[in-house]
Amino acid sequence: MERAREKFKIGQSVEILVHNSHHGAIGKIVAFDEHNEYNVKVQFDDNFMQGYMVSDLRPIPRLGEKLPLNKKLRSIFRKL
C-alpha cells in the first residue's frame, strides 16, 4: 500500500470506496494523520471530517490533470 503523502495532495477530491455510511461519496483531503502515514482526513460538504486509509479512497483527477499510472504500468514503461 502506498503512503498517503505519496498518493494524495491536500485539497484533492476523492471517492470513498469502503462500504460504510459514506460509500460512493466525494470529499476533499484536508489533512494527513501525524501518527499513521497510511491514513488521511476527508472532509465532506456538510463540514464533517472522517479518517480513511489510503486503500479505501479513489483519487478523482481535476480537469486537465494527468492520470497517475499504477505500479504495474510504471514498471512496464521503465522496461521499455
Biopython code that builds the backbone (N, CA, C, O; Angstrom):
import numpy as np
from Bio.PDB.StructureBuilder import StructureBuilder

atoms = [
    (1, "MET", "N", (0.851, -1.185, 0.000)),
    (1, "MET", "CA", (0.000, 0.000, 0.000)),
    (1, "MET", "C", (0.893, 1.243, 0.000)),
    (1, "MET", "O", (1.925, 1.287, 0.671)),
    (2, "GLU", "N", (0.476, 2.240, -0.761)),
    (2, "GLU", "CA", (1.233, 3.487, -0.851)),
    (2, "GLU", "C", (0.958, 4.367, 0.363)),
    (2, "GLU", "O", (-0.109, 4.304, 0.973)),
    (3, "ARG", "N", (1.949, 5.188, 0.694)),
    (3, "ARG", "CA", (1.772, 6.139, 1.787)),
    (3, "ARG", "C", (0.862, 7.276, 1.322)),
    (3, "ARG", "O", (0.812, 7.601, 0.136)),
    (4, "ALA", "N", (0.157, 7.863, 2.258)),
    (4, "ALA", "CA", (-0.833, 8.893, 1.929)),
    (4, "ALA", "C", (-0.207, 10.097, 1.237)),
    (4, "ALA", "O", (-0.768, 10.610, 0.269)),
    (5, "ARG", "N", (0.942, 10.552, 1.715)),
    (5, "ARG", "CA", (1.577, 11.739, 1.129)),
    (5, "ARG", "C", (2.105, 11.484, -0.277)),
    (5, "ARG", "O", (2.272, 12.423, -1.054)),
    (6, "GLU", "N", (2.371, 10.212, -0.614)),
    (6, "GLU", "CA", (2.847, 9.872, -1.951)),
    (6, "GLU", "C", (1.699, 9.804, -2.961)),
    (6, "GLU", "O", (1.905, 10.048, -4.150)),
    (7, "LYS", "N", (0.506, 9.479, -2.499)),
    (7, "LYS", "CA", (-0.616, 9.256, -3.408)),
    (7, "LYS", "C", (-1.555, 10.461, -3.525)),
    (7, "LYS", "O", (-2.127, 10.695, -4.589)),
    (8, "PHE", "N", (-1.718, 11.225, -2.442)),
    (8, "PHE", "CA", (-2.691, 12.322, -2.419)),
    (8, "PHE", "C", (-2.034, 13.651, -2.086)),
    (8, "PHE", "O", (-0.921, 13.705, -1.562)),
    (9, "LYS", "N", (-2.761, 14.732, -2.408)),
    (9, "LYS", "CA", (-2.359, 16.088, -2.062)),
    (9, "LYS", "C", (-3.496, 16.728, -1.275)),
    (9, "LYS", "O", (-4.656, 16.345, -1.426)),
    (10, "ILE", "N", (-3.165, 17.690, -0.447)),
    (10, "ILE", "CA", (-4.178, 18.430, 0.301)),
    (10, "ILE", "C", (-5.084, 19.145, -0.701)),
    (10, "ILE", "O", (-4.598, 19.781, -1.637)),
    (11, "GLY", "N", (-6.397, 19.042, -0.507)),
    (11, "GLY", "CA", (-7.360, 19.685, -1.392)),
    (11, "GLY", "C", (-7.807, 18.815, -2.548)),
    (11, "GLY", "O", (-8.692, 19.212, -3.306)),
    (12, "GLN", "N", (-7.216, 17.629, -2.703)),
    (12, "GLN", "CA", (-7.583, 16.735, -3.796)),
    (12, "GLN", "C", (-8.929, 16.062, -3.505)),
    (12, "GLN", "O", (-9.205, 15.685, -2.366)),
    (13, "SER", "N", (-9.747, 15.915, -4.522)),
    (13, "SER", "CA", (-11.039, 15.241, -4.389)),
    (13, "SER", "C", (-10.847, 13.733, -4.462)),
    (13, "SER", "O", (-10.042, 13.231, -5.247)),
    (14, "VAL", "N", (-11.605, 13.017, -3.624)),
    (14, "VAL", "CA", (-11.531, 11.556, -3.583)),
    (14, "VAL", "C", (-12.930, 10.974, -3.451)),
    (14, "VAL", "O", (-13.849, 11.631, -2.962)),
    (15, "GLU", "N", (-13.075, 9.726, -3.895)),
    (15, "GLU", "CA", (-14.324, 8.986, -3.737)),
    (15, "GLU", "C", (-14.103, 7.911, -2.682)),
    (15, "GLU", "O", (-13.049, 7.276, -2.649)),
    (16, "ILE", "N", (-15.091, 7.707, -1.824)),
    (16, "ILE", "CA", (-14.999, 6.707, -0.763)),
    (16, "ILE", "C", (-15.386, 5.346, -1.327)),
    (16, "ILE", "O", (-16.481, 5.183, -1.865)),
    (17, "LEU", "N", (-14.487, 4.366, -1.205)),
    (17, "LEU", "CA", (-14.738, 3.030, -1.732)),
    (17, "LEU", "C", (-15.229, 2.056, -0.673)),
    (17, "LEU", "O", (-15.923, 1.093, -0.998)),
    (18, "VAL", "N", (-14.882, 2.290, 0.586)),
    (18, "VAL", "CA", (-15.234, 1.362, 1.660)),
    (18, "VAL", "C", (-16.746, 1.401, 1.892)),
    (18, "VAL", "O", (-17.366, 2.459, 1.780)),
    (19, "HIS", "N", (-17.329, 0.265, 2.210)),
    (19, "HIS", "CA", (-18.780, 0.177, 2.404)),
    (19, "HIS", "C", (-19.151, 0.633, 3.813)),
    (19, "HIS", "O", (-19.147, -0.155, 4.759)),
    (20, "ASN", "N", (-19.468, 1.903, 3.931)),
    (20, "ASN", "CA", (-19.970, 2.472, 5.184)),
    (20, "ASN", "C", (-21.007, 3.538, 4.829)),
    (20, "ASN", "O", (-21.518, 3.558, 3.709)),
    (21, "SER", "N", (-21.309, 4.396, 5.751)),
    (21, "SER", "CA", (-22.359, 5.389, 5.517)),
    (21, "SER", "C", (-21.982, 6.403, 4.435)),
    (21, "SER", "O", (-22.865, 7.090, 3.920)),
    (22, "HIS", "N", (-20.697, 6.519, 4.072)),
    (22, "HIS", "CA", (-20.271, 7.475, 3.052)),
    (22, "HIS", "C", (-19.853, 6.785, 1.757)),
    (22, "HIS", "O", (-19.197, 7.410, 0.924)),
    (23, "HIS", "N", (-20.207, 5.534, 1.565)),
    (23, "HIS", "CA", (-19.809, 4.795, 0.356)),
    (23, "HIS", "C", (-20.257, 5.541, -0.898)),
    (23, "HIS", "O", (-21.432, 5.876, -1.045)),
    (24, "GLY", "N", (-19.311, 5.796, -1.796)),
    (24, "GLY", "CA", (-19.611, 6.491, -3.045)),
    (24, "GLY", "C", (-19.620, 8.000, -2.929)),
    (24, "GLY", "O", (-19.743, 8.692, -3.940)),
    (25, "ALA", "N", (-19.493, 8.529, -1.721)),
    (25, "ALA", "CA", (-19.496, 9.978, -1.531)),
    (25, "ALA", "C", (-18.165, 10.571, -1.984)),
    (25, "ALA", "O", (-17.143, 9.884, -2.017)),
    (26, "ILE", "N", (-18.193, 11.842, -2.329)),
    (26, "ILE", "CA", (-16.990, 12.546, -2.753)),
    (26, "ILE", "C", (-16.641, 13.580, -1.699)),
    (26, "ILE", "O", (-17.498, 14.336, -1.241)),
    (27, "GLY", "N", (-15.377, 13.600, -1.324)),
    (27, "GLY", "CA", (-14.888, 14.547, -0.334)),
    (27, "GLY", "C", (-13.527, 15.072, -0.743)),
    (27, "GLY", "O", (-13.002, 14.717, -1.798)),
    (28, "LYS", "N", (-12.959, 15.927, 0.109)),
    (28, "LYS", "CA", (-11.649, 16.507, -0.161)),
    (28, "LYS", "C", (-10.683, 16.137, 0.957)),
    (28, "LYS", "O", (-11.057, 16.072, 2.128)),
    (29, "ILE", "N", (-9.439, 15.898, 0.573)),
    (29, "ILE", "CA", (-8.385, 15.630, 1.546)),
    (29, "ILE", "C", (-8.066, 16.943, 2.252)),
    (29, "ILE", "O", (-7.754, 17.940, 1.602)),
    (30, "VAL", "N", (-8.145, 16.945, 3.588)),
    (30, "VAL", "CA", (-7.849, 18.168, 4.331)),
    (30, "VAL", "C", (-6.612, 18.036, 5.217)),
    (30, "VAL", "O", (-6.019, 19.047, 5.593)),
    (31, "ALA", "N", (-6.209, 16.798, 5.560)),
    (31, "ALA", "CA", (-5.038, 16.617, 6.423)),
    (31, "ALA", "C", (-4.540, 15.185, 6.330)),
    (31, "ALA", "O", (-5.270, 14.267, 5.954)),
    (32, "PHE", "N", (-3.263, 15.027, 6.688)),
    (32, "PHE", "CA", (-2.675, 13.705, 6.810)),
    (32, "PHE", "C", (-2.529, 13.396, 8.290)),
    (32, "PHE", "O", (-2.237, 14.288, 9.086)),
    (33, "ASP", "N", (-2.727, 12.150, 8.662)),
    (33, "ASP", "CA", (-2.598, 11.741, 10.060)),
    (33, "ASP", "C", (-1.122, 11.774, 10.454)),
    (33, "ASP", "O", (-0.272, 11.243, 9.739)),
    (34, "GLU", "N", (-0.825, 12.391, 11.580)),
    (34, "GLU", "CA", (0.557, 12.516, 12.036)),
    (34, "GLU", "C", (1.123, 11.189, 12.533)),
    (34, "GLU", "O", (2.330, 10.961, 12.448)),
    (35, "HIS", "N", (0.271, 10.322, 13.045)),
    (35, "HIS", "CA", (0.724, 9.081, 13.665)),
    (35, "HIS", "C", (0.678, 7.882, 12.727)),
    (35, "HIS", "O", (1.382, 6.899, 12.956)),
    (36, "ASN", "N", (-0.130, 7.942, 11.684)),
    (36, "ASN", "CA", (-0.274, 6.829, 10.748)),
    (36, "ASN", "C", (-0.099, 7.374, 9.334)),
    (36, "ASN", "O", (-0.934, 8.143, 8.858)),
    (37, "GLU", "N", (0.982, 6.979, 8.661)),
    (37, "GLU", "CA", (1.285, 7.529, 7.336)),
    (37, "GLU", "C", (0.389, 6.985, 6.233)),
    (37, "GLU", "O", (0.501, 7.417, 5.086)),
    (38, "TYR", "N", (-0.497, 6.045, 6.554)),
    (38, "TYR", "CA", (-1.429, 5.470, 5.574)),
    (38, "TYR", "C", (-2.863, 5.982, 5.772)),
    (38, "TYR", "O", (-3.795, 5.452, 5.168)),
    (39, "ASN", "N", (-3.041, 6.988, 6.599)),
    (39, "ASN", "CA", (-4.368, 7.484, 6.942)),
    (39, "ASN", "C", (-4.488, 8.966, 6.575)),
    (39, "ASN", "O", (-3.545, 9.735, 6.763)),
    (40, "VAL", "N", (-5.654, 9.361, 6.050)),
    (40, "VAL", "CA", (-5.918, 10.762, 5.706)),
    (40, "VAL", "C", (-7.262, 11.187, 6.291)),
    (40, "VAL", "O", (-8.107, 10.351, 6.613)),
    (41, "LYS", "N", (-7.442, 12.489, 6.420)),
    (41, "LYS", "CA", (-8.709, 13.057, 6.872)),
    (41, "LYS", "C", (-9.439, 13.610, 5.660)),
    (41, "LYS", "O", (-8.881, 14.394, 4.892)),
    (42, "VAL", "N", (-10.698, 13.196, 5.492)),
    (42, "VAL", "CA", (-11.521, 13.617, 4.357)),
    (42, "VAL", "C", (-12.668, 14.462, 4.881)),
    (42, "VAL", "O", (-13.335, 14.084, 5.844)),
    (43, "GLN", "N", (-12.900, 15.610, 4.248)),
    (43, "GLN", "CA", (-13.997, 16.499, 4.622)),
    (43, "GLN", "C", (-15.087, 16.419, 3.566)),
    (43, "GLN", "O", (-14.817, 16.469, 2.366)),
    (44, "PHE", "N", (-16.320, 16.293, 4.033)),
    (44, "PHE", "CA", (-17.474, 16.232, 3.143)),
    (44, "PHE", "C", (-18.151, 17.597, 3.084)),
    (44, "PHE", "O", (-17.758, 18.514, 3.804)),
    (45, "ASP", "N", (-19.164, 17.738, 2.233)),
    (45, "ASP", "CA", (-19.845, 19.025, 2.022)),
    (45, "ASP", "C", (-20.421, 19.628, 3.295)),
    (45, "ASP", "O", (-20.452, 20.850, 3.446)),
    (46, "ASP", "N", (-20.873, 18.786, 4.204)),
    (46, "ASP", "CA", (-21.503, 19.304, 5.426)),
    (46, "ASP", "C", (-20.483, 19.567, 6.540)),
    (46, "ASP", "O", (-20.845, 19.586, 7.716)),
    (47, "ASN", "N", (-19.199, 19.771, 6.174)),
    (47, "ASN", "CA", (-18.097, 20.055, 7.099)),
    (47, "ASN", "C", (-17.821, 18.929, 8.089)),
    (47, "ASN", "O", (-17.189, 19.155, 9.120)),
    (48, "PHE", "N", (-18.284, 17.729, 7.789)),
    (48, "PHE", "CA", (-17.990, 16.555, 8.605)),
    (48, "PHE", "C", (-16.678, 15.952, 8.129)),
    (48, "PHE", "O", (-16.485, 15.758, 6.929)),
    (49, "MET", "N", (-15.764, 15.650, 9.068)),
    (49, "MET", "CA", (-14.478, 15.049, 8.707)),
    (49, "MET", "C", (-14.431, 13.613, 9.199)),
    (49, "MET", "O", (-14.941, 13.289, 10.272)),
    (50, "GLN", "N", (-13.805, 12.753, 8.392)),
    (50, "GLN", "CA", (-13.690, 11.327, 8.712)),
    (50, "GLN", "C", (-12.303, 10.861, 8.284)),
    (50, "GLN", "O", (-11.789, 11.307, 7.258)),
    (51, "GLY", "N", (-11.696, 9.975, 9.058)),
    (51, "GLY", "CA", (-10.398, 9.412, 8.708)),
    (51, "GLY", "C", (-10.558, 8.146, 7.871)),
    (51, "GLY", "O", (-11.427, 7.320, 8.151)),
    (52, "TYR", "N", (-9.714, 7.992, 6.835)),
    (52, "TYR", "CA", (-9.760, 6.823, 5.970)),
    (52, "TYR", "C", (-8.345, 6.357, 5.665)),
    (52, "TYR", "O", (-7.397, 7.142, 5.677)),
    (53, "MET", "N", (-8.224, 5.066, 5.392)),
    (53, "MET", "CA", (-6.963, 4.507, 4.926)),
    (53, "MET", "C", (-6.828, 4.796, 3.432)),
    (53, "MET", "O", (-7.828, 5.018, 2.748)),
    (54, "VAL", "N", (-5.603, 4.794, 2.930)),
    (54, "VAL", "CA", (-5.339, 5.089, 1.522)),
    (54, "VAL", "C", (-6.061, 4.102, 0.611)),
    (54, "VAL", "O", (-6.563, 4.496, -0.442)),
    (55, "SER", "N", (-6.122, 2.843, 0.991)),
    (55, "SER", "CA", (-6.763, 1.825, 0.144)),
    (55, "SER", "C", (-8.281, 1.976, 0.075)),
    (55, "SER", "O", (-8.917, 1.360, -0.780)),
    (56, "ASP", "N", (-8.874, 2.782, 0.956)),
    (56, "ASP", "CA", (-10.322, 2.992, 0.974)),
    (56, "ASP", "C", (-10.764, 4.140, 0.075)),
    (56, "ASP", "O", (-11.958, 4.424, -0.017)),
    (57, "LEU", "N", (-9.814, 4.808, -0.593)),
    (57, "LEU", "CA", (-10.116, 6.005, -1.371)),
    (57, "LEU", "C", (-9.663, 5.858, -2.817)),
    (57, "LEU", "O", (-8.679, 5.179, -3.111)),
    (58, "ARG", "N", (-10.396, 6.503, -3.707)),
    (58, "ARG", "CA", (-10.021, 6.565, -5.124)),
    (58, "ARG", "C", (-9.862, 8.033, -5.488)),
    (58, "ARG", "O", (-10.803, 8.812, -5.331)),
    (59, "PRO", "N", (-8.678, 8.426, -5.976)),
    (59, "PRO", "CA", (-8.488, 9.830, -6.351)),
    (59, "PRO", "C", (-9.317, 10.210, -7.574)),
    (59, "PRO", "O", (-9.469, 9.416, -8.502)),
    (60, "ILE", "N", (-9.837, 11.399, -7.569)),
    (60, "ILE", "CA", (-10.583, 11.941, -8.703)),
    (60, "ILE", "C", (-9.729, 13.054, -9.289)),
    (60, "ILE", "O", (-9.537, 14.083, -8.641)),
    (61, "PRO", "N", (-9.211, 12.873, -10.506)),
    (61, "PRO", "CA", (-8.330, 13.891, -11.087)),
    (61, "PRO", "C", (-9.107, 15.142, -11.480)),
    (61, "PRO", "O", (-10.284, 15.084, -11.834)),
    (62, "ARG", "N", (-8.419, 16.264, -11.408)),
    (62, "ARG", "CA", (-9.017, 17.524, -11.855)),
    (62, "ARG", "C", (-8.987, 17.583, -13.367)),
    (62, "ARG", "O", (-8.229, 16.851, -14.004)),
    (63, "LEU", "N", (-9.783, 18.427, -13.935)),
    (63, "LEU", "CA", (-9.856, 18.590, -15.375)),
    (63, "LEU", "C", (-8.496, 19.020, -15.915)),
    (63, "LEU", "O", (-7.935, 20.020, -15.466)),
    (64, "GLY", "N", (-7.972, 18.276, -16.867)),
    (64, "GLY", "CA", (-6.690, 18.590, -17.469)),
    (64, "GLY", "C", (-5.500, 17.977, -16.764)),
    (64, "GLY", "O", (-4.379, 18.078, -17.264)),
    (65, "GLU", "N", (-5.704, 17.343, -15.615)),
    (65, "GLU", "CA", (-4.608, 16.744, -14.861)),
    (65, "GLU", "C", (-4.282, 15.358, -15.428)),
    (65, "GLU", "O", (-5.185, 14.626, -15.833)),
    (66, "LYS", "N", (-3.007, 15.003, -15.458)),
    (66, "LYS", "CA", (-2.610, 13.689, -15.941)),
    (66, "LYS", "C", (-3.072, 12.620, -14.963)),
    (66, "LYS", "O", (-3.011, 12.813, -13.749)),
    (67, "LEU", "N", (-3.532, 11.500, -15.489)),
    (67, "LEU", "CA", (-3.934, 10.398, -14.648)),
    (67, "LEU", "C", (-2.701, 9.652, -14.155)),
    (67, "LEU", "O", (-1.787, 9.392, -14.938)),
    (68, "PRO", "N", (-2.658, 9.300, -12.858)),
    (68, "PRO", "CA", (-1.493, 8.572, -12.352)),
    (68, "PRO", "C", (-1.490, 7.131, -12.862)),
    (68, "PRO", "O", (-2.543, 6.507, -12.993)),
    (69, "LEU", "N", (-0.319, 6.623, -13.142)),
    (69, "LEU", "CA", (-0.178, 5.235, -13.583)),
    (69, "LEU", "C", (-0.027, 4.336, -12.363)),
    (69, "LEU", "O", (0.598, 4.722, -11.375)),
    (70, "ASN", "N", (-0.591, 3.155, -12.432)),
    (70, "ASN", "CA", (-0.408, 2.244, -11.318)),
    (70, "ASN", "C", (0.987, 1.625, -11.393)),
    (70, "ASN", "O", (1.694, 1.807, -12.384)),
    (71, "LYS", "N", (1.383, 0.895, -10.353)),
    (71, "LYS", "CA", (2.742, 0.364, -10.258)),
    (71, "LYS", "C", (3.079, -0.595, -11.388)),
    (71, "LYS", "O", (4.206, -0.598, -11.882)),
    (72, "LYS", "N", (2.117, -1.408, -11.803)),
    (72, "LYS", "CA", (2.383, -2.385, -12.860)),
    (72, "LYS", "C", (2.683, -1.686, -14.180)),
    (72, "LYS", "O", (3.637, -2.054, -14.866)),
    (73, "LEU", "N", (1.891, -0.689, -14.546)),
    (73, "LEU", "CA", (2.132, 0.041, -15.791)),
    (73, "LEU", "C", (3.452, 0.804, -15.748)),
    (73, "LEU", "O", (4.164, 0.870, -16.750)),
    (74, "ARG", "N", (3.782, 1.385, -14.586)),
    (74, "ARG", "CA", (5.050, 2.101, -14.455)),
    (74, "ARG", "C", (6.230, 1.182, -14.699)),
    (74, "ARG", "O", (7.185, 1.561, -15.378)),
    (75, "SER", "N", (6.172, -0.038, -14.144)),
    (75, "SER", "CA", (7.286, -0.970, -14.321)),
    (75, "SER", "C", (7.405, -1.417, -15.782)),
    (75, "SER", "O", (8.516, -1.630, -16.268)),
    (76, "ILE", "N", (6.287, -1.561, -16.481)),
    (76, "ILE", "CA", (6.329, -1.930, -17.904)),
    (76, "ILE", "C", (6.974, -0.821, -18.726)),
    (76, "ILE", "O", (7.801, -1.098, -19.595)),
    (77, "PHE", "N", (6.605, 0.438, -18.463)),
    (77, "PHE", "CA", (7.184, 1.561, -19.198)),
    (77, "PHE", "C", (8.667, 1.713, -18.914)),
    (77, "PHE", "O", (9.431, 2.070, -19.811)),
    (78, "ARG", "N", (9.089, 1.448, -17.685)),
    (78, "ARG", "CA", (10.516, 1.538, -17.359)),
    (78, "ARG", "C", (11.326, 0.501, -18.129)),
    (78, "ARG", "O", (12.446, 0.778, -18.560)),
    (79, "LYS", "N", (10.762, -0.690, -18.301)),
    (79, "LYS", "CA", (11.465, -1.754, -19.023)),
    (79, "LYS", "C", (11.604, -1.436, -20.501)),
    (79, "LYS", "O", (12.582, -1.824, -21.140)),
    (80, "LEU", "N", (10.618, -0.724, -21.042)),
    (80, "LEU", "CA", (10.672, -0.360, -22.465)),
    (80, "LEU", "C", (11.692, 0.736, -22.684)),
    (80, "LEU", "O", (11.886, 1.181, -23.815)),
]
sb = StructureBuilder()
sb.init_structure("model")
sb.init_model(0)
sb.init_chain("A")
sb.init_seg("    ")
for serial, (resi, resn, name, xyz) in enumerate(atoms, 1):
    if name == "N":
        sb.init_residue(resn, " ", resi, " ")
    sb.init_atom(name, np.array(xyz, "f"), 0.0, 1.0, " ", f" {name:<3s}", serial, name[0])
structure = sb.get_structure()
